[in-house]
Amino acid sequence: MEASENTHLLQHKEIAIVGGGPGGLTLARLLQLKGAHVKVYERDISKAARVQGAIVDLHFESGLKVMEAAGLMDAFKANYMPGADQFRLVDKEGNIFIEDKSNGVGGGFGDEHFRPEIDRGALRNMLIDALLPDTVIWDSQLVSMAEAGNGWKLSFKNGTIATADIVIGADGYRSKIRPYVTDIKALYSGATIIQGEIDNPETACPEMYALVNNANLIAMDIGKTIAAQPRGDGGLTFYASSLYPENWVETSGIDFNDKEEVAAHLIKYYEGWSPLFVSLFKVCPRFVPRPLNYFPLDQHWEARPNLTLIGDAAHLMPPSGEGVNTAMLDALDLSECLTGDEFDNIQSAIGAYEQKMRARAKMLAQEALQGIEEFSAPTEESMKRLAAQFNPGE
Ligand SMILES: Cc1cc2nc3c(=O)[nH]c(=O)nc-3n(C[C@H](O)[C@H](O)[C@H](O)COP(=O)(O)OP(=O)(O)OC[C@H]3O[C@@H](n4cnc5c(N)ncnc54)[C@H](O)[C@@H]3O)c2cc1C
């Protein structure tokens, strides 16, 4: 890596990024390109600790723009999944009623509508491989922080302690850093996803695997949705989404660690759906319930001189295909504010970044909240609207 020799606000500062998700790793890469001293403290035991979930698409104006700025476009092109940006919309019988193949057609890199998909694990590995050796300190689950002089002392679950001049919370939606910045809490959107991971779908549920066809599949009926996506390792991730009461995961009486109990709930809840979908529930070895929460749209806090947030830790919102892209854009904006020559001090740089980040997040969260009910609990009208959008004139 060729680091810039420019002097900037981060000269002689130690930076701790807590959380090695897409936001934190991207920020580490961008800051290292400018010669900053960065460590990423990540909760996972190791690089290979867990399956990262399915695919994400990067967008021209955000994720791909950041890849370019991070000098990682060639690596991205070597790792993305051509064709996985297409999608199928099916009804509860599994009949295809929208087959969208337009995304990549006539497009490709450089086209603003092109949204290439990449496996989350591949994206993570690519970002880690771009960092200086030993940048990521694994098995470092932050439990608390305390101010120490002008910086911070960080304490981890494994008993270790680290110090830093500047801390950046990139530790996702249950951020341990966020409470040191603001006490604004997340709200429930009304929708909950039950996520399932199937490692060998080609043999475990071959007909469903064929229907997904290595792309994005969305199955909708009134009030319920199932989305399924391939993983880069041949596995399949699915999301069974619907509206459930707040705290339903705790009050439902379902033990989400017991796959039989979760499958029984889903089979009953999706009664009348094709056996194709039932096969997903039956063969799935592990489920994760995800109530979809979001931070209030009008959040505000005073900028700190040595602490800030990026990604979900700052602006959790219901999934709308923007979360990873936005976390990366936060990383780019923050790195530019901290390493450019526009600001006299770190607090002003953080303040300018946060203002831009919050304004963008507000707009995206508004859209995500509007979309979540249509996605999780479609109505006859919303499905007709969707069909008309892709089949104009029919
Ligand atoms: C079901 C679902 C589907 C989604 N689909 C998409 C999609 O298709 N496209 C898209 O762009 N976005 C999608 N999103 C949103 C996206 O996953 C997030 O917005 C994005 O991952 C946020 O990135 P991040 O780096 O801020 O946080 P995260 O990805 O959450 O990463 C946080 C990291 O911090 C680590 N960590 C957590 N706590 C600690 C701690 N105490 N100490 C140290 N480390 C810690 C975690 O292990 C993790 O590695 C989806 C979200 C959900 C729930």
The ligand as a Gaussian input file, in Angstrom:
#p B3LYP/6-31G(d) Opt

LIG

0 1
 C      -31.858000      -8.911000       6.814000
 C      -30.978000      -7.804000       6.334000
 C      -30.682000      -7.686000       4.990000
 C      -29.883000      -6.645000       4.525000
 N      -29.600000      -6.524000       3.190000
 C      -28.828000      -5.522000       2.759000
 C      -28.519000      -5.372000       1.375000
 O      -28.953000      -6.175000       0.536000
 N      -27.748000      -4.325000       0.976000
 C      -27.244000      -3.423000       1.871000
 O      -26.541000      -2.480000       1.455000
 N      -27.509000      -3.529000       3.191000
 C      -28.285000      -4.551000       3.648000
 N      -28.566000      -4.657000       4.978000
 C      -28.029000      -3.653000       5.903000
 C      -26.549000      -3.900000       6.149000
 O      -26.327000      -5.242000       6.536000
 C      -26.007000      -2.966000       7.217000
 O      -26.517000      -1.670000       7.039000
 C      -24.477000      -2.918000       7.140000
 O      -23.929000      -4.208000       7.350000
 C      -23.924000      -1.941000       8.149000
 O      -22.535000      -1.987000       8.129000
 P      -21.690000      -1.586000       9.418000
 O      -20.265000      -1.771000       9.039000
 O      -22.149000      -0.272000       9.916000
 O      -22.122000      -2.629000      10.553000
 P      -22.123000      -4.209000      10.591000
 O      -22.158000      -4.809000       9.237000
 O      -23.202000      -4.585000      11.551000
 O      -20.710000      -4.565000      11.220000
 C      -20.450000      -4.336000      12.579000
 C      -19.221000      -5.134000      12.983000
 O      -18.925000      -4.814000      14.331000
 C      -18.682000      -5.997000      15.062000
 N      -19.059000      -5.709000      16.459000
 C      -20.288000      -5.586000      16.976000
 N      -20.231000      -5.292000      18.275000
 C      -18.929000      -5.213000      18.587000
 C      -18.237000      -4.931000      19.796000
 N      -18.882000      -4.674000      20.955000
 N      -16.891000      -4.920000      19.774000
 C      -16.197000      -5.185000      18.617000
 N      -16.819000      -5.471000      17.458000
 C      -18.174000      -5.476000      17.443000
 C      -19.536000      -7.055000      14.399000
 O      -19.048000      -8.358000      14.637000
 C      -19.423000      -6.641000      12.932000
 O      -18.329000      -7.261000      12.292000
 C      -29.369000      -5.701000       5.449000
 C      -29.653000      -5.822000       6.816000
 C      -30.467000      -6.879000       7.252000
 C      -30.794000      -6.988000       8.726000

